């Protein structure tokens, strides 16, 4: 009978989980949209002002027609030759007429609505998803890499190395996570996608460290590691050439878990003012803009960003649970 490896058995278990496969399909769709958006093949023109200000979604109608305001009414008044401000008023009226002509050429409604500049909300959501997904995955990769490196050193070396890294871990986790994130953000100061990745990655390595340290403590005395030692393999090769392939499933699960948390953390950072800079759109910046729009009854940007984020986070969480079950060696194939 042909034996199967860990990854082959995991894939077979995952395929048997319909919910996990459905969640994986949703995650793949979001990742594909993010890749197409990054390559300029999708939502590349999201900044085009194609609709009127706060254009409502097409399925709710065009909204009430706005009456002429003081600016439009004054534009219809004749010039007063004795008015010292006549030239300034004439220039202002010409500017208002140009703005009115520009607005007249825009669409009164958009399929999923528009923001205050007339950007298409659905394209803005896709572009924002690219930023949020890239931040979540890159920060998760950084956190898992640091946690794996520190955990491998602590679990494999033991002794003073383990004591020092465990002491550092204990001090790091004693500080509330939100305070630690804000402290790192205040130190880095400069806003940008890379800054957010560093903030989240440098503060999120503790979970992977704890698990990887336990795995290396368990595997360093196994027969295959002792055999590698007997043939003269270096410590580095034993740590990452022999032990790590046998515990890599733990790192993979941790990365998927952290990616979900970091996507949500980006929203919090943008809300607090430590998020993406002006000119870069993300789901967090869209929710931040939606605060003032709700007062005016403009709910469609909030609905689009919140729905997309909830769908991705839910699918990612379900896929993570299915992946963890599929990679668990205690589960029978």
Secondary structure, 3 states (H helix, E strand, C coil): CCCCCHHHHHHHHHHHCHHHHHHHHHHHHHHHHHHHHHCCCCCCCCCCCCEEEEEEEHHHCCCCCCCCCHHHHHHCCCCCCCCCCHHHHHHHHHHHHHHHHHHHCCEEEECCCECCCCCEHHHHHHHHHHHHHHHHHHHHHHHHHHHHHHHHHHHHHCHHHHHHHHHHHHHHHHCCHHHHHHHHHHHHCCCCHHHHHHHHHHHCCHHHHHHHHHHHHHHCCCHHHHHHHHCCCCHHHHHHHHHHHHHHHHHHHHHHHHHHHHHHHHHHHHHHCCCCCCCCCCHHHHHHHHHHHHHCCCCHHHHHHHHHHHHHHHHHHHHHHHHHHHHCCCCCC
